[in-house]
Amino acid sequence: MATRQGKYAEESIRVLKGLEPVKQRPGMYTRTDNPLHVVQEVIDNAADEALAGFGKRIAVTLHDDGSVTVADDGRGIPFGMHPEEQVPVIEIVYTRLHAGGKFDKGAGGAYSFSGGLHGVGVSVTNALARRLEVTVHREGQVATMAFAGGDVADKLHLRKARSGERAQGTSVRVWPDAKYFESAELPRHDLQHLLRSKAVLMPGVTVSLTVERGGGKAAETQTWLFKGGLRDYLTQSLPAEPLIPLFEGEQFASGVETENVAEGEGAAWCVAFTEEGQPLRESYVNLIPTVAGGTHEAGLRDGLFQAVRAFIELHALCPKGVKLMPEDVFSRASFVLSAKVLDPQFQGQIKERLNSRDALRLVSMYVKPALELWLNQHVEHGRKLAELVIRQAQSRQRASQKVEKRKGSGVAVLPGKLTDCESRDLALNELFLVEGDSAGGSAKMGRDKETQAILPLRGKVLNAWEVERDRLFANTEIHDIAVAIGVDPHGPEDEPDFSGLRYGKVCILSDADVDGSHIQVLLLTLFFRHFPRLVERGHVYVAKPPLFRVDAPARGKKPAAKIYALDDGELAATLDKLRKEGARDASWTISRFKGLGEMSAEQLWETTLNPDTRRLLQVGFTDLGVDGTARSLTRLMGKGEAQARRDLMEQLGDTVELDV
């Protein structure tokens, strides 16, 4: 028996202050494989000044002692006393998390568009540095300050600018602390790529990299200045000769109010189609590289597909039996995309992926009409592109037909209430198990009929935890689920036949309320007990529809918008954000969805079915493993476990929020 050690009391609770959270868990705030990202935070600040129209030069120097200097000719960080905190602003910027000039996106804000959003960027850089020195030229004065390990080492010092000194700008020299990183070495190639891309995305801004060499050798300097912007960059980087001339354009919202689009939001793009080679794809949001893509890339894909499909249909070019999919257009596209989004929502602090739902519509609504017009002005190029896209579609369909031929011929009759999809490509197909006929109706109208199938379930599914396998099909709902999926019920030790599997994703789609959660648990019980291999192979998912919709008023530069919230916590965060953006209490309207059937087909598609904007959680086994999960489910679902459930409710009852 293990002995109990230590004491858990009031003094056991430790509050991390200042930059301590970053030092304790650096991986939560930045990449820890090397210091590039913490240096990038400083570069991004310099780029934001240029993006705001206040700088024309960004100079990065790699010193031979391992430190890095980033200098710009922007406005310079304010160094006066903060009106509320009564501390020099420059100190707040470098020593406080969630402090910065990029939260205020309204009229008169310091930055309308910026990549910096969370206010943790350079403070994280400072926390993970042995030393950091800042020099600011502003308003005829020069301010200097130094930090060590995130704390103030040399207090703010001011002097008058000397004759010949530059008028404005910020220079930051940082010595990253090697103990926080797997390697202290900056990846030179990645840094060069980052700086070059900044120059591409900001035509007219000069970006330079200087590398000092020890032993008295002369330093090496590279300079980038692109006047041709995206076109020059893509042309130089293409993997093969483009099939047709490059399609480029840019469009940004003017003062005309459009729902969910703020003035100045939009995108610039350059797209090339090639028949061979690995496509080059780079996307940015407010100059921040989004290496994992996101909703702005999804908007580009949607706009390209809609325009090419419209051209093919207009000229009747598509052979009989060929069905076009977005990937048929997108798979041969190389592109550089630069989006401007007023209030970008990123996945994680390192901002690798854009999650802003409105960015999809924003980019798509500008790209689609521009490409449609271009194709119809250059019909010969349009026909060449159409041929390439149709070949891609035919190749994809042939590949999926080969899979079909290997499947067994004895196929059960599909359930009558199943609304099947048209595609037979297992990688694309999705089955949604939907609660009730009314929700099923909205889902049928809102779905992508090419790849998404709907199976409405009547009422609550049978608790299958203690049902024998040979008695399962006595229940109509379970019979229909098994036949629709194409896999027979089985045990954890069995090797079921997956050749009949009809969908790559089986998604549980229930209401966001308590009844919906109950149905979710019943279906998860069924899959775990009688289809465990389906779970193990990663085919089972849970869809997360929103419980609330907030109709928000216009705030500053932000137009009126419809914002969806998953639950009460997300609703509270949404309302808090609206208040910070200047909206008055009660100026918004909150709608609570009683069920999926209340959502229009368009709302259900946008929030829950669209692969680019939905939230879909994959179901898998936790650290408890199969046996531990089985014990938990026995306690929750077993008929003879009433006392165990009562004990659980008594133990955790005070922590539960009732939804009645």
C-alpha positions as CSV (number, residue, x, y, z in Angstrom):
1,M,0.0,0.0,0.0
2,A,1.4,3.4,-1.0
3,T,2.1,5.8,1.8
4,R,0.7,9.3,1.7
5,Q,3.2,12.1,1.6
6,G,3.0,15.9,1.7
7,K,0.3,18.2,2.9
8,Y,-2.5,19.7,0.7
9,A,-3.7,22.9,2.4
10,E,-4.3,26.6,1.6
11,E,-0.5,27.4,1.4
12,S,-0.2,24.5,-1.2
13,I,-1.8,26.7,-3.8
14,R,0.9,28.7,-5.7
15,V,0.0,31.8,-7.8
16,L,2.5,32.3,-10.7
17,K,3.1,36.0,-11.1
18,G,4.6,38.1,-13.9
19,L,6.4,36.0,-16.4
20,E,6.7,32.9,-14.2
21,P,4.1,30.9,-16.1
22,V,6.2,31.3,-19.3
23,K,9.4,30.0,-17.5
24,Q,7.5,27.1,-15.9
25,R,5.8,26.0,-19.1
26,P,7.5,27.6,-22.1
27,G,6.0,25.1,-24.5
28,M,2.5,26.6,-23.9
29,Y,3.7,29.9,-25.3
30,T,6.2,29.2,-28.0
31,R,8.1,26.5,-29.8
32,T,10.9,25.1,-27.8
33,D,12.9,23.3,-30.5
34,N,14.9,26.5,-31.2
35,P,14.6,30.2,-30.5
36,L,13.3,31.2,-33.9
37,H,9.7,31.8,-32.8
38,V,10.7,34.1,-29.9
39,V,12.8,36.2,-32.3
40,Q,9.9,36.1,-34.8
41,E,7.7,37.8,-32.2
42,V,10.1,40.8,-32.3
43,I,10.2,40.7,-36.1
44,D,6.4,40.6,-36.3
45,N,6.2,43.7,-34.1
46,A,8.5,45.5,-36.6
47,A,6.4,44.2,-39.5
48,D,3.2,45.4,-37.8
49,E,4.6,48.9,-37.8
50,A,5.3,48.7,-41.6
51,L,1.8,47.1,-42.1
52,A,0.3,50.1,-40.3
53,G,2.2,52.4,-42.8
54,F,4.8,53.8,-40.3
55,G,8.0,51.9,-41.4
56,K,10.0,51.2,-44.5
57,R,12.9,49.2,-43.1
58,I,13.4,46.1,-41.0
59,A,17.0,45.0,-40.2
60,V,17.9,41.8,-38.5
61,T,21.5,41.1,-37.3
62,L,22.8,37.8,-36.0
63,H,25.8,38.7,-33.7
64,D,28.7,36.3,-33.2
65,D,27.9,36.1,-29.5
66,G,24.6,34.3,-30.2
67,S,22.4,37.4,-29.7
68,V,20.0,38.8,-32.3
69,T,19.1,42.5,-33.0
70,V,15.9,43.5,-34.8
71,A,15.7,47.2,-35.7
72,D,12.9,49.1,-37.5
73,D,12.0,52.7,-38.4
74,G,8.5,52.7,-37.1
75,R,6.9,55.0,-34.5
76,G,8.9,53.5,-31.6
77,I,7.3,52.0,-28.4
78,P,5.9,54.7,-26.1
79,F,8.1,55.1,-23.0
80,G,6.0,57.5,-20.9
81,M,4.1,56.4,-17.8
82,H,1.0,54.3,-18.3
83,P,-2.0,56.3,-17.0
84,E,-3.4,53.4,-15.0
85,E,-0.4,51.3,-14.0
86,Q,2.0,54.2,-13.3
87,V,4.8,52.2,-14.8
88,P,6.8,53.1,-18.0
89,V,4.8,51.6,-20.9
90,I,8.0,50.1,-22.4
91,E,8.4,48.1,-19.1
92,I,4.8,46.9,-19.2
93,V,5.2,45.7,-22.9
94,Y,8.2,43.5,-22.0
95,T,7.3,42.2,-18.5
96,R,3.5,41.7,-18.5
97,L,1.5,39.0,-20.2
98,H,-1.6,40.1,-22.1
99,A,-0.4,43.7,-22.5
100,G,0.0,45.4,-25.8
101,G,-1.3,47.9,-28.3
102,K,-3.2,45.5,-30.5
103,F,-6.3,44.7,-28.5
104,D,-8.0,48.0,-29.5
105,K,-9.3,47.3,-33.1
106,G,-11.8,50.1,-33.2
107,A,-11.6,53.5,-34.7
108,G,-8.5,55.3,-33.5
109,G,-6.7,52.1,-32.4
110,A,-2.9,52.0,-32.7
111,Y,-3.2,49.0,-35.0
112,S,-6.2,48.2,-37.1
113,F,-4.6,45.1,-38.6
114,S,-1.9,43.2,-36.9
115,G,-0.6,39.7,-36.4
116,G,0.0,40.4,-32.7
117,L,-3.2,39.7,-30.8
118,H,-2.7,38.0,-27.5
119,G,-0.3,40.5,-26.0
120,V,2.1,37.8,-24.9
121,G,4.6,38.0,-27.8
122,V,7.6,40.0,-26.8
123,S,7.0,39.4,-23.1
124,V,7.5,35.7,-23.8
125,T,10.7,36.6,-25.7
126,N,11.9,38.5,-22.7
127,A,11.0,35.7,-20.2
128,L,13.1,33.2,-22.2
129,A,16.1,35.4,-22.7
130,R,19.3,35.8,-20.6
131,R,19.2,39.5,-21.5
132,L,17.2,41.8,-23.6
133,E,18.0,45.4,-24.5
134,V,15.6,47.9,-26.0
135,T,16.4,51.2,-27.6
136,V,13.6,53.5,-28.7
137,H,14.0,56.7,-30.8
138,R,10.8,58.8,-30.5
139,E,9.8,62.5,-30.2
140,G,13.4,63.7,-30.2
141,Q,14.4,61.5,-27.3
142,V,16.2,58.2,-27.0
143,A,15.0,55.7,-24.4
144,T,17.0,52.6,-23.3
145,M,16.1,49.8,-21.0
146,A,17.5,46.3,-20.3
147,F,16.1,43.1,-18.8
148,A,17.6,39.9,-17.5
149,G,15.5,36.7,-17.3
150,G,12.4,38.8,-17.8
151,D,13.1,41.2,-14.9
152,V,14.2,44.8,-15.2
153,A,18.1,44.9,-15.1
154,D,18.7,48.6,-16.1
155,K,15.9,51.0,-15.5
156,L,14.5,53.3,-18.1
157,H,17.1,55.9,-19.2
158,L,16.2,58.9,-21.3
159,R,18.5,61.3,-23.3
160,K,18.0,63.8,-26.1
161,A,18.6,62.5,-29.6
162,R,22.0,63.6,-31.0
163,S,22.5,65.3,-34.4
164,G,22.5,62.7,-37.2
165,E,20.6,60.0,-35.2
166,R,17.5,58.5,-36.7
167,A,14.3,60.2,-35.9
168,Q,12.2,57.3,-34.9
169,G,12.2,53.5,-34.5
170,T,12.8,50.6,-32.1
171,S,15.9,48.4,-31.8
172,V,15.7,45.2,-29.7
173,R,18.7,43.0,-29.0
174,V,18.0,39.6,-27.4
175,W,20.1,36.8,-26.0
176,P,17.9,33.7,-26.0
177,D,18.5,31.5,-22.9
178,A,19.7,28.1,-24.2
179,K,18.2,26.2,-21.2
180,Y,14.6,26.7,-22.6
181,F,15.4,25.3,-26.1
182,E,16.4,21.9,-27.4
183,S,18.9,23.7,-29.7
184,A,20.2,27.3,-29.2
185,E,21.0,27.5,-32.9
186,L,18.7,29.6,-35.1
187,P,17.7,27.8,-38.3
188,R,19.2,30.2,-40.8
189,H,17.2,28.9,-43.8
190,D,13.9,29.3,-41.9
191,L,14.8,32.8,-40.8
192,Q,15.8,33.8,-44.4
193,H,12.5,32.4,-45.6
194,L,10.6,34.4,-43.0
195,L,12.3,37.7,-43.8
196,R,12.0,37.2,-47.5
197,S,8.2,36.5,-47.1
198,K,7.8,39.8,-45.1
199,A,9.4,41.7,-48.0
200,V,7.1,39.9,-50.5
201,L,4.0,40.8,-48.5
202,M,5.0,44.4,-48.0
203,P,6.1,45.8,-51.4
204,G,8.4,48.8,-50.9
205,V,9.7,47.7,-47.5
206,T,13.4,46.8,-47.4
207,V,14.2,43.8,-45.2
208,S,17.8,42.8,-44.5
209,L,19.7,40.0,-42.6
210,T,23.2,40.7,-41.5
211,V,25.4,37.8,-40.2
212,E,28.5,38.7,-38.2
213,R,31.5,36.4,-38.6
214,G,34.1,36.2,-35.8
215,G,37.8,36.5,-36.3
216,G,37.7,39.9,-37.9
217,K,35.9,38.6,-41.0
218,A,33.5,41.0,-42.7
219,A,29.8,40.5,-42.0
220,E,27.5,39.1,-44.7
221,T,24.3,41.0,-45.6
222,Q,21.3,39.9,-47.6
223,T,18.6,42.4,-48.6
224,W,15.1,41.8,-50.0
225,L,13.0,44.5,-51.6
226,F,10.1,43.3,-53.8
227,K,8.2,45.7,-55.9
228,G,6.2,43.1,-57.8
229,G,4.9,41.5,-54.6
230,L,3.2,38.1,-54.7
231,R,3.6,37.6,-58.5
232,D,7.4,37.9,-58.3
233,Y,7.7,35.6,-55.4
234,L,5.5,32.9,-56.8
235,T,7.1,33.0,-60.3
236,Q,10.5,32.6,-58.8
237,S,9.4,29.7,-56.5
238,L,7.2,27.6,-58.9
239,P,8.0,23.9,-59.1
240,A,7.1,23.7,-62.8
241,E,6.1,25.8,-65.8
242,P,2.5,27.1,-65.2
243,L,-0.2,25.7,-67.4
244,I,-1.9,29.1,-67.8
245,P,-0.8,32.6,-66.9
246,L,-0.9,33.4,-63.2
247,F,-4.2,34.5,-61.7
248,E,-3.7,37.3,-59.3
249,G,-5.8,39.9,-57.6
250,E,-6.6,41.8,-54.4
251,Q,-9.7,43.2,-52.9
252,F,-10.4,44.8,-49.6
253,A,-13.7,45.9,-48.1
254,S,-14.6,49.6,-48.6
255,G,-16.8,51.7,-46.4
256,V,-19.9,49.9,-47.7
257,E,-21.2,47.8,-44.8
258,T,-21.3,44.1,-45.3
259,E,-22.3,41.7,-42.6
260,N,-19.4,40.2,-40.7
261,V,-16.8,42.1,-42.9
262,A,-15.1,45.1,-41.5
263,E,-13.7,48.0,-43.5
264,G,-10.2,47.1,-44.8
265,E,-10.6,43.4,-44.5
266,G,-9.9,41.3,-47.6
267,A,-7.1,39.5,-49.3
268,A,-4.4,39.6,-52.0
269,W,-3.6,36.4,-53.9
270,C,-1.6,34.9,-56.7
271,V,-2.4,31.4,-58.0
272,A,-0.6,29.2,-60.6
273,F,-1.8,25.8,-61.9
274,T,0.9,23.3,-62.8
275,E,0.5,19.7,-64.2
276,E,3.4,18.3,-62.3
277,G,5.7,18.9,-59.3
278,Q,4.8,19.5,-55.6
279,P,2.6,22.6,-55.4
280,L,3.9,25.6,-53.5
281,R,1.5,26.9,-50.9
282,E,2.0,29.8,-48.6
283,S,-0.6,31.8,-46.7
284,Y,-0.4,34.7,-44.3
285,V,-2.8,36.6,-42.0
286,N,-1.7,40.2,-41.3
287,L,1.8,39.1,-42.4
288,I,2.0,36.2,-39.9
289,P,2.8,32.9,-41.8
290,T,0.1,30.3,-41.2
291,V,2.0,27.2,-42.1
292,A,-0.9,24.9,-41.1
293,G,-3.3,26.9,-43.3
294,G,-6.8,27.6,-42.0
295,T,-10.1,29.2,-42.9
296,H,-8.5,31.8,-45.3
297,E,-7.0,28.9,-47.4
298,A,-10.4,27.2,-47.3
299,G,-11.9,30.4,-48.6
300,L,-9.4,30.5,-51.5
301,R,-10.1,26.8,-52.3
302,D,-13.9,27.4,-52.2
303,G,-13.6,30.5,-54.4
304,L,-11.4,28.8,-57.0
305,F,-13.7,25.7,-57.1
306,Q,-17.0,27.7,-57.5
307,A,-15.5,29.8,-60.3
308,V,-14.0,26.9,-62.2
309,R,-17.1,24.8,-61.9
310,A,-19.3,27.7,-63.1
311,F,-17.0,28.1,-66.1
312,I,-17.2,24.4,-66.9
313,E,-21.0,24.4,-66.6
314,L,-21.4,27.5,-68.7
315,H,-19.4,26.0,-71.5
316,A,-20.8,22.5,-71.1
317,L,-17.3,21.0,-70.8
318,C,-17.9,18.3,-68.2
319,P,-18.2,14.7,-69.6
320,K,-21.2,12.7,-68.5
321,G,-20.7,10.9,-65.2
322,V,-17.9,13.1,-64.0
323,K,-18.5,14.9,-60.7
324,L,-16.2,17.7,-59.7
325,M,-14.9,18.1,-56.2
326,P,-12.9,21.1,-54.7
327,E,-9.7,19.0,-54.5
328,D,-9.9,18.4,-58.3
329,V,-9.2,22.1,-58.7
330,F,-7.1,22.7,-55.6
331,S,-4.7,19.8,-55.9
332,R,-2.7,21.3,-58.8
333,A,-2.8,24.9,-57.5
334,S,0.3,26.7,-56.2
335,F,-0.5,30.0,-54.4
336,V,0.6,32.8,-52.2
337,L,-2.3,34.2,-50.2
338,S,-2.2,37.3,-47.9
339,A,-5.3,38.0,-45.9
340,K,-6.1,41.0,-43.8
341,V,-8.4,40.1,-40.9
342,L,-9.4,42.7,-38.3
343,D,-9.6,40.3,-35.3
344,P,-7.9,37.1,-36.3
345,Q,-8.5,34.0,-34.1
346,F,-5.5,31.6,-34.3
347,Q,-5.1,28.0,-33.1
348,G,-2.6,28.3,-30.3
349,Q,-0.2,31.0,-29.4
350,I,2.3,30.2,-32.2
351,K,-0.4,31.2,-34.7
352,E,0.1,28.3,-37.2
353,R,-3.5,28.0,-38.3
354,L,-6.3,30.6,-38.7
355,N,-9.6,29.6,-37.1
356,S,-11.7,32.7,-37.8
357,R,-14.9,31.3,-39.3
358,D,-15.7,34.5,-41.3
359,A,-12.4,34.4,-43.1
360,L,-13.6,31.6,-45.3
361,R,-16.5,33.7,-46.7
362,L,-14.4,36.8,-46.8
363,V,-11.7,35.3,-49.1
364,S,-14.2,33.2,-51.2
365,M,-16.5,36.1,-51.9
366,Y,-13.6,38.1,-53.4
367,V,-11.8,35.3,-55.3
368,K,-14.9,33.7,-56.9
369,P,-16.2,36.6,-59.0
370,A,-12.6,37.7,-59.9
371,L,-11.7,34.3,-61.3
372,E,-15.1,33.9,-63.1
373,L,-14.5,37.2,-64.8
374,W,-10.8,36.3,-65.6
375,L,-11.8,32.9,-67.1
376,N,-14.5,34.4,-69.3
377,Q,-12.1,37.1,-70.5
378,H,-9.5,34.4,-71.3
379,V,-11.6,31.5,-72.6
380,E,-8.7,29.5,-74.1
381,H,-6.9,29.5,-70.7
382,G,-10.2,28.6,-69.1
383,R,-10.6,25.6,-71.3
384,K,-7.0,24.4,-70.6
385,L,-7.7,24.7,-66.9
386,A,-11.0,22.9,-67.3
387,E,-9.3,20.0,-69.0
388,L,-6.8,19.7,-66.2
389,V,-9.5,19.7,-63.5
390,I,-11.6,17.1,-65.4
391,R,-8.6,14.8,-65.7
392,Q,-8.0,15.1,-62.0
393,A,-11.7,14.2,-61.3
394,Q,-11.6,11.2,-63.6
395,S,-8.4,10.0,-62.0
396,R,-10.0,10.3,-58.5
397,Q,-13.1,8.5,-59.6
398,R,-11.2,5.6,-61.2
399,A,-9.2,5.2,-57.9
400,S,-12.4,5.0,-55.8
401,Q,-14.0,2.5,-58.3
402,K,-11.0,0.2,-57.8
403,V,-11.8,0.1,-54.1
404,E,-15.4,-0.7,-54.9
405,K,-14.5,-3.7,-57.0
406,R,-12.6,-5.3,-54.1
407,K,-15.7,-5.1,-51.9
408,G,-18.0,-8.1,-51.3
409,S,-21.0,-8.5,-53.6
410,G,-23.5,-9.4,-50.9
411,V,-24.7,-5.9,-49.8
412,A,-27.5,-5.6,-47.3
413,V,-30.4,-3.3,-48.3
414,L,-29.7,0.1,-47.0
415,P,-32.2,1.6,-44.5
416,G,-35.0,3.6,-46.1
417,K,-34.5,6.7,-43.9
418,L,-30.8,6.9,-44.8
419,T,-30.2,9.9,-47.2
420,D,-26.9,8.6,-48.8
421,C,-24.2,10.7,-50.4
422,E,-23.2,10.4,-54.0
423,S,-19.5,9.8,-53.7
424,R,-18.0,6.4,-53.1
425,D,-14.7,7.7,-52.0
426,L,-14.1,6.3,-48.4
427,A,-11.7,9.1,-47.6
428,L,-14.3,11.8,-48.2
429,N,-17.5,10.2,-47.2
430,E,-19.2,11.1,-43.9
431,L,-22.2,9.7,-42.1
432,F,-24.1,11.9,-39.6
433,L,-26.3,10.1,-37.0
434,V,-28.8,12.8,-36.3
435,E,-31.3,13.1,-33.5
436,G,-34.9,13.2,-34.8
437,D,-36.6,13.8,-38.1
438,S,-36.7,17.6,-37.8
439,A,-33.0,17.9,-37.3
440,G,-32.5,15.3,-40.0
441,G,-34.5,17.6,-42.4
442,S,-32.3,20.6,-41.7
443,A,-29.2,18.4,-42.1
444,K,-30.4,16.9,-45.4
445,M,-30.9,20.4,-46.8
446,G,-27.7,21.9,-45.4
447,R,-25.3,19.0,-46.1
448,D,-22.9,18.6,-49.0
449,K,-24.9,15.8,-50.9
450,E,-21.7,14.7,-52.7
451,T,-19.9,13.5,-49.5
452,Q,-22.3,13.7,-46.5
453,A,-25.0,11.2,-45.7
454,I,-27.7,11.6,-43.0
455,L,-29.3,8.9,-40.9
456,P,-32.1,10.3,-38.6
457,L,-32.6,8.3,-35.4
458,R,-36.0,8.1,-33.6
459,G,-35.8,9.0,-30.0
460,K,-33.1,7.7,-27.7
461,V,-31.1,4.7,-28.9
462,L,-31.2,1.5,-26.8
463,N,-28.6,1.3,-24.0
464,A,-26.5,-1.5,-25.6
465,W,-24.0,-2.0,-22.8
466,E,-25.5,-5.3,-21.6
467,V,-27.3,-6.4,-24.8
468,E,-26.0,-9.7,-26.3
469,R,-24.5,-9.2,-29.8
470,D,-27.0,-11.6,-31.4
471,R,-29.9,-9.6,-30.0
472,L,-28.7,-6.2,-31.3
473,F,-30.5,-6.3,-34.6
474,A,-33.8,-6.7,-32.8
475,N,-33.5,-2.9,-32.3
476,T,-34.3,-1.1,-35.5
477,E,-32.1,1.9,-34.9
478,I,-29.0,-0.2,-34.1
479,H,-29.8,-2.4,-37.2
480,D,-30.0,0.7,-39.4
481,I,-26.7,2.1,-38.0
482,A,-24.8,-1.1,-38.6
483,V,-26.2,-1.6,-42.1
484,A,-25.5,2.0,-43.1
485,I,-21.9,1.9,-41.8
486,G,-21.3,-1.4,-43.6
487,V,-19.5,-3.1,-40.6
488,D,-21.0,-5.9,-38.5
489,P,-21.0,-5.7,-34.6
490,H,-17.9,-7.3,-33.1
491,G,-15.8,-7.6,-29.9
492,P,-12.4,-6.1,-29.0
493,E,-10.6,-9.3,-29.9
494,D,-12.4,-9.9,-33.2
495,E,-11.1,-8.9,-36.7
496,P,-14.2,-7.6,-38.5
497,D,-14.4,-7.3,-42.2
498,F,-13.9,-3.6,-43.1
499,S,-14.2,-4.1,-46.9
500,G,-17.8,-3.1,-46.7
501,L,-17.1,0.1,-44.7
502,R,-19.0,2.9,-46.5
503,Y,-17.8,6.1,-44.7
504,G,-14.5,7.3,-43.5
505,K,-16.1,9.3,-40.7
506,V,-19.2,8.3,-38.6
507,C,-20.3,11.5,-36.8
508,I,-22.7,11.7,-33.8
509,L,-24.7,14.8,-34.3
510,S,-27.1,15.6,-31.4
511,D,-28.5,18.7,-29.8
512,A,-26.2,20.8,-27.6
513,D,-28.4,20.3,-24.5
514,V,-28.7,17.6,-21.8
515,D,-30.9,15.3,-23.9
516,G,-28.4,15.6,-26.8
517,S,-25.6,14.6,-24.4
518,H,-27.5,11.6,-23.3
519,I,-28.0,10.4,-26.9
520,Q,-24.3,11.0,-27.4
521,V,-23.4,8.8,-24.5
522,L,-25.8,6.0,-25.6
523,L,-24.2,6.0,-29.1
524,L,-20.7,6.1,-27.8
525,T,-21.6,3.2,-25.5
526,L,-22.9,1.3,-28.6
527,F,-19.7,1.9,-30.6
528,F,-17.4,1.1,-27.7
529,R,-19.2,-2.1,-26.8
530,H,-20.1,-3.5,-30.2
531,F,-17.9,-1.6,-32.7
532,P,-14.6,-1.1,-30.8
533,R,-12.4,-1.6,-33.9
534,L,-14.3,1.2,-35.6
535,V,-13.3,3.5,-32.7
536,E,-9.7,2.1,-32.7
537,R,-9.2,2.9,-36.4
538,G,-10.4,6.5,-35.8
539,H,-13.6,6.4,-37.7
540,V,-16.0,7.7,-35.0
541,Y,-16.4,11.4,-34.3
542,V,-18.7,13.7,-32.2
543,A,-20.0,17.0,-33.9
544,K,-20.2,20.0,-31.6
545,P,-23.1,22.3,-32.7
546,P,-23.4,25.7,-30.9
547,L,-26.0,26.2,-28.2
548,F,-26.2,30.0,-28.7
549,R,-26.2,32.6,-31.4
550,V,-25.4,36.3,-30.6
551,D,-26.6,39.0,-32.9
552,A,-23.9,41.6,-32.2
553,P,-24.3,45.3,-33.1
554,A,-21.7,47.3,-35.0
555,R,-18.6,48.2,-32.9
556,G,-16.2,50.8,-34.2
557,K,-14.7,49.4,-37.4
558,K,-16.4,46.0,-36.8
559,P,-19.8,45.6,-38.5
560,A,-22.9,43.9,-37.1
561,A,-22.3,40.1,-36.9
562,K,-23.8,36.8,-36.0
563,I,-21.5,35.0,-33.5
564,Y,-22.0,31.4,-32.5
565,A,-21.1,30.1,-29.0
566,L,-20.6,26.5,-28.1
567,D,-21.8,26.7,-24.5
568,D,-22.3,29.0,-21.5
569,G,-18.6,29.5,-21.0
570,E,-18.0,30.5,-24.6
571,L,-21.1,32.8,-24.5
572,A,-19.7,34.6,-21.5
573,A,-16.3,35.0,-23.2
574,T,-18.1,36.3,-26.4
575,L,-20.1,38.9,-24.4
576,D,-17.0,40.0,-22.5
577,K,-15.2,40.5,-25.8
578,L,-18.1,42.6,-27.2
579,R,-18.0,44.8,-24.1
580,K,-14.3,45.4,-24.7
581,E,-15.0,46.3,-28.3
582,G,-17.4,49.0,-27.1
583,A,-20.8,47.3,-27.4
584,R,-23.3,48.4,-24.7
585,D,-24.9,45.7,-22.5
586,A,-28.2,44.5,-23.9
587,S,-27.3,46.0,-27.4
588,W,-27.0,42.4,-28.6
589,T,-29.6,39.7,-28.9
590,I,-29.0,36.1,-27.7
591,S,-30.8,33.2,-29.2
592,R,-30.6,29.7,-27.6
593,F,-31.1,26.8,-30.0
594,K,-33.5,24.3,-28.3
595,G,-32.5,21.7,-30.9
596,L,-30.8,21.3,-34.3
597,G,-34.2,21.3,-35.9
598,E,-34.5,25.0,-35.0
599,M,-31.4,25.8,-37.1
600,S,-31.8,26.7,-40.7
601,A,-30.0,24.6,-43.2
602,E,-27.5,27.4,-43.9
603,Q,-26.8,27.8,-40.1
604,L,-26.3,24.1,-39.6
605,W,-23.9,23.9,-42.6
606,E,-21.9,26.9,-41.4
607,T,-21.5,25.9,-37.8
608,T,-21.6,22.1,-37.8
609,L,-21.4,20.4,-41.2
610,N,-18.9,22.5,-43.2
611,P,-15.5,20.7,-42.9
612,D,-13.7,24.1,-42.9
613,T,-15.6,25.8,-40.1
614,R,-17.1,23.1,-37.9
615,R,-15.8,21.6,-34.7
616,L,-15.5,17.8,-34.9
617,L,-13.9,15.7,-32.2
618,Q,-12.4,12.4,-32.9
619,V,-13.3,9.6,-30.5
620,G,-10.4,7.5,-29.1
621,F,-9.4,5.6,-26.0
622,T,-8.0,7.6,-23.1
623,D,-5.0,6.8,-20.9
624,L,-7.4,4.4,-19.0
625,G,-7.1,2.1,-22.0
626,V,-9.8,-0.3,-23.1
627,D,-10.2,-2.0,-19.7
628,G,-10.3,1.3,-17.7
629,T,-12.9,2.8,-20.2
630,A,-14.9,-0.4,-19.8
631,R,-15.0,-0.1,-16.0
632,S,-16.1,3.5,-16.3
633,L,-18.9,2.7,-18.7
634,T,-20.0,-0.2,-16.6
635,R,-20.4,2.2,-13.7
636,L,-22.4,4.6,-15.9
637,M,-24.4,2.3,-18.0
638,G,-24.7,-1.0,-16.2
639,K,-28.2,-2.0,-14.9
640,G,-26.8,-3.3,-11.5
641,E,-24.8,-0.2,-10.9
642,A,-27.5,2.1,-9.4
643,Q,-25.6,2.4,-6.1
644,A,-22.3,3.3,-7.8
645,R,-24.0,6.0,-9.9
646,R,-25.8,7.3,-6.7
647,D,-22.4,7.6,-5.0
648,L,-20.9,9.3,-8.0
649,M,-23.8,11.9,-8.0
650,E,-23.4,12.5,-4.3
651,Q,-19.7,13.0,-4.8
652,L,-19.8,15.3,-7.8
653,G,-23.3,16.7,-7.5
654,D,-22.2,20.2,-6.3
655,T,-20.0,20.7,-9.4
656,V,-22.8,20.0,-11.9
657,E,-24.7,22.9,-13.6
658,L,-28.3,21.9,-14.3
659,D,-29.7,22.7,-17.7
660,V,-33.5,22.7,-17.1
